[in-house]
Amino acid sequence: MGILNITPDSFSDGAELASAKSASFQFDRDKVRRRAHEMVAAGAQILDVGGESTRPGAAAVPLDEELARTIPVLELLRAEFDVLLSIDTSSSEVMQAALVAGADLVNDIRALNNDGTLAVAAEGSNPPAVCLMHMQGHPRTMQQTYAYEDVVSEVVAFLQRRIAHCEAGGVARDRIIVDPGFGFGKSVAHNYALLRHLPALQQLDLPVLVGISRKSMIGAATGRPVGRRLAGSIAATALALQAGAHVVRTHDVEATVDAIRVYKACAEA
């Protein structure tokens, strides 16, 4: 899964594809098209489009702004690329518009817990796949306070509850993916405990998505700034694959696909 953040303030690639000028928001169509082409050519099977930064401390984005950031991009990608498209949002209105624009997957850090989101994910003749993520707290404050007695068992229990709730609300189980939420309301120690014990999520019997690309847990272990965390991210990716991850969300598609191919070659030898 290649990351396309259409934001001016994401932690790693903010303002690379978009900028805020005066009161209007603009994205560079040529840059978006070029980045998407690079990712697809490198082996990305999913493009994940987000219009609201969820880095620690991030401020909320007004609905009209999030729509303006994401929907034209999804329409552009749907017209030009034959890959799965994902919308990274917790807004029911954005989800609905994204599905009309051609999105195949709803990637929600709030696990379809906001008003109206479950109904959007469940309705229609061709409902989307959904990714349910664990997060303790909210993006603005999630890295200021967090508490777990056993982070692994609590993440698994949360995902079990959300899966059951979504199934009861009409989302078929075979359309659900789960994400333990690395970096979302967790300390460095919590993140590495989750990575080490990622096989615990296999009891859910659902595909597992991991998003560890360039995150602070990589910086904490390596001492590298965001732009120099590729090697650490690839090491974490290899560990996640070994632990049973099915989808890897990344800023660096080419290197990550190489890591996946080497892992696959070894697993099949």
Summary of the structure (lengths in Angstrom):
residues: 269
radius of gyration: 17.5
end to end distance: 25.2
largest distance: 56.3
contacts: 899
relative contact order: 0.11
helix: 46%
strand: 16%
